[in-house]
Amino acid sequence: MKTFIVLGADRVGKSTAIKKWQSQATEQLKIWHSLHFSGISPQDHSPVDQFLNPVRSLPCEGMDYLFCDRFVQDMIFYEDYRRQMGFFDDEFVKIVDSAYRGISHDGIIYIVLENSDKDILIQRHRAELISENPQASSWWVDRNVDIRMRENDAYYYSLKKNLPRTGVYKLDTTKKGIPDLFDITCWE
């Protein structure tokens, strides 16, 4: 099994990329599983439970691909940035990475999605805010878009400190779009 961990700030296309790759895997008659991670759940006994619990029950036998939408690096940033849940040691990254390497016999690829066109990101954030708050004033929308863009910048700064030294690929979805699954399966 090869594991693809897809990281990136909000609205850069992580879920869209994973859906494309899942569809292509299905067309190629490959067996895949997908995990989506978010913040720490009230039921978690530690910050890494949400990552380690699925490993224990994942049906890895015969599986070709595992797609992870967000990962421990995201939890480290967002739990501190948004919720001020405290400092998370990089030991958490090592523990979770080790567990996934143990089941990923064909390796792990970290894919960091970026969007260099800030105008596109601003439009995506604006559209989401307006759809969630149709009566919002333009002033309120503008302030919230600005907050989200600053958060995006802080996210990528934090991410640099918590990535493994190898097996990391950065994709600018603005310039190159989303590559096909066949192309990324060749990455080491």
N, C-alpha and C positions, 0 to 999 in steps of 0.2 A: 504494500500500500504506500502511496505517496501522499503526503499531507501538504495542502496549500493553505497557508495562513495569510489572510488578506487584511491588511491594516490601512488606515487612512482616516483623515478627519471627516466630519459629517459632510454629506452631500457630494463626495468625490466619485461615487459609483461602485462601492464595495459590493453591495447586494446585487446590483445590476450585473457586475462582472461574474459573480458566483452563479447567478441564474443562467447566464450564457454558457458557462463552463459545464454546469449540470446538464443542460439541454444537449450540449455536444457530447458529453459522456454517455448519456442515454442513447443518443443516435449511434454511438460506437459500441453499444451493448456492454458498457463498462458498469461495474457496480460501485456506487458512491454513497457517501453519507455526508450530511452537512450539520454543522453546529453553529449556533449564533450565540454570542456571549454579550452580556451587558454589565450592569452594575452588580455590586454585591447584594445578594438576596438576604432578607431577614432570617432565612433558615440556614444560611451558611455559617459554619463554625470557624472558618478562616477565610481570608481573601482568595485563596486558591481553590476552595472546594468546588466552585462552579466549573473549573477546568479539569480537576482530577476525577470528579465523580463520573463524568461520561466515559473516561478512559477505562474504568473498571467494567463497564457494561457494553462497550462498543463491540459489535460483531465484526471483528477485524478479518477473520478467516474469509478469504476469497474476495475481499474488498479491494478495489483498484485505487480509489481516491477518497480522501477526507478533505472537505472544504470547511475552513473555520472563518466565519465572519466576525471579525474582531478577535482579540486575544489578550493575554495577560498584560502586555504593554499598554493597551487601551485602558484596562482597569486601573493600572497604576496612575495614569494621567487623569482620567475623568473622575475617579473617586476622590482624588486630592483637589483637583481644580474646581469641580462643580459642588462637591459635597463636603469638602474639607474633612475627609475621613482620616486624615493623618498620613504620615510618611510610610511608603511601602518600599521595603528593601529590595535590591536587585536579586536577592536570594530567591524571592518568589518567582522571578523570571526563570532562573536556573532550574528550580524544582519542576515547574510546569513544562519547560522545554525538554527536560530529561524524560519526563513521563511520556511525552508525545514522540520523542525520538525512539523510545522503547517499543512503540507499536508501529512506527513508520519505517518499515524495512527498506523502502525505496527512497527514503529521505524526506526532509522537510524543506519546503521553499517558502520563504517569507516574501510576500509581494506587497510593496508599499505603493498605494495609489495616491497620486498627487494630481492637482489640477492647477497649472500655471496661469490659466486665464482667470484672474480674479473677478472679472465682470460676469463670467458664467456662474461662478460660485455665488456671487452676490444675487444674481437672478434666481438661482435655485433656493437660496435661503429666503429671499423675499417671497417667492411663490409659496413656499411651505408656510411661512408665517401668516400670509394673507389667507391661505386655505384653512388654517387652524383658527384664525381670528378675523373673520370677514368684516367686522365692524371697526377694526383697528385703524387708528389715525396713521397718516404717512410718517409723522414724527416718531410714533412708537415703533413702527416697522423699521425705520432707518436706524434708531438706537439699537434695536435688537440685532439687526444685520451687522452693525458695527461690533457689537459684543461677540457675535459668532465668528466674525473674521479674525478678531484678536485671539479668540480661543483656537482657531485653526493654526495660527502662527505659533502659539504656545505649544500646541499638540506636537507639531513637527520638531520643535526644539527639544521637547521631552523625549520623543521617540528615538532620536539619535543616540541617547544615552542607554537605551534599553534594548537594542537590537543585537542579535548575534553577529559575530565578525564575518561569517561566511553564509552563503545561501540566501542573501537578501537581494531582491531586484526591485528597482524603483520604476514605476510606469507613470508617465504623464498622460493621463487620459485625454487631455485637451489636444495634444499634438499627435498622438499615435492611436488613440482609441483603445479598445480592449482587444488584446491578442486572442487568437484561437487557443483552445485547450491543447490541441496538438503541439503548438509552438511552446507552451509553457511546460508541458510534460518532459521536454528535452532538457530543461534547465537543471543544473546540478547544484 
